[in-house]
Amino acid sequence: MHRKRVDPVTSGNFLEQFDFFLFGFYATYISKAFFPASNEFASLMLTFAVFGAGFLMRPLGAIILGAYIDEVGRRKGLIVTLGIMACGTVLIAFVPGYATIGLLAPALVLLGRLLQGFSAGAELGGVSVYLAEMATPGHKGFYTSWQSASQQVAIVLAAALGFALNETMSPETLADWGWRIPFFVGCMIIPCIFVLRRSLQETEAFQARKHHPTTREVFQSMAANWKIVLGGMLLVAMTTTTFYLITVYTPTFGKTVLHISARDALIVTLLVAVSNFIWLPIGGAISDRIGRKPLLLGVTVLAILTAYPTMHWLAAAPSFGRMLDVLLWFSFLFGMYNGAMVVALTEVMPVQVRVVGFSLAYSLATAVFGGFTPAISTYLIDALQDKAAPAIWLSVAAACGLVATLMLYRKGGHKDVA
């Protein structure tokens, strides 16, 4: 693997996702600092609503920044997305609490989330396309899987920091200001990532094209290929829902629903991230061997059949062991599916608008499904009075992935790759 090219491009993706995860990991503390309400449920829902609002900006970022990257190149575009993300990160890290500046506090946090969402709209697409275009023949799935693998490193670091803080700080200190420390760490990493990103070389595939579409041409192509974008959105639904369920939502789910200690919930999150990191390149490599379609179909069917029974088993007798078993199973499903899905999405998009097409499909799926997974899960548990209710949402997303795979790889449609 060309690590000199993989590390700089995925490092920015690592930082962007690190900051996204922190918001979900520390949702209970953020809710008290910025969104005080009459009860814990209302406060938590406001926090998750702001968390989800960042994802609503992703489609806009995908269109504007994605078109920019398709026009000027992968390298320049990825430096721009990193700069926008850094502004949002610094803003959230340093905003005083509601008790200090009143309504301005949640407003500034929301602005930070919107900037992060706008940047992330094109970041994942830019990174995935860069990796696909630099991959050696027959190894696209393996190379592209490192986009998602870098996110797992971010989860491991975020969870490890959270575990260390829980071990060394009192609950009162952690709730007061300790939860900000990981955000400060993210701010300190930013200059290093900028140096790495500036060392990127443009992909040979992009340089070889004689014509790079203007923004107007990109929009025209997107309008002509809306069915592919819609299919891509459904294809991503299972990935983004499973991902945010087993990572961002896990600490809150463990503490507030299953009543497992924050320490145990963070350990589970950390181990799930390690599991994801292992399965993702394996899934990508398997898809290089047998094709994308068989893996995508098989995993979505497994998810539909097992999601609710396994979650119900956990809810019936919550424990650290059961929570770990269930989430490691979901991790396996996520790693296998996503390993094939990301590269498949780069392959189905028209080459001249590959970044904006990928980014728009991914961003729409994240906005509709993944980004609001914590909020929807919280709502379903309360509305249905069923601790296993998040599995219903996961099953819906898996069904979308199944339909999308059949649609994109139908007879006469896109050819599978192996």
Helices and strands as residue ranges (DSSP letters): H 3-25, H 27-34, H 40-56, H 58-72, H 74-94, H 98-101, H 104-134, H 140-168, H 171-176, G 178-180, H 181-198, H 204-208, H 215-224, H 226-246, H 250-252, I 253-257, H 262-290, H 292-316, H 320-348, G 351-353, H 354-365, I 366-370, H 373-384, H 390-408
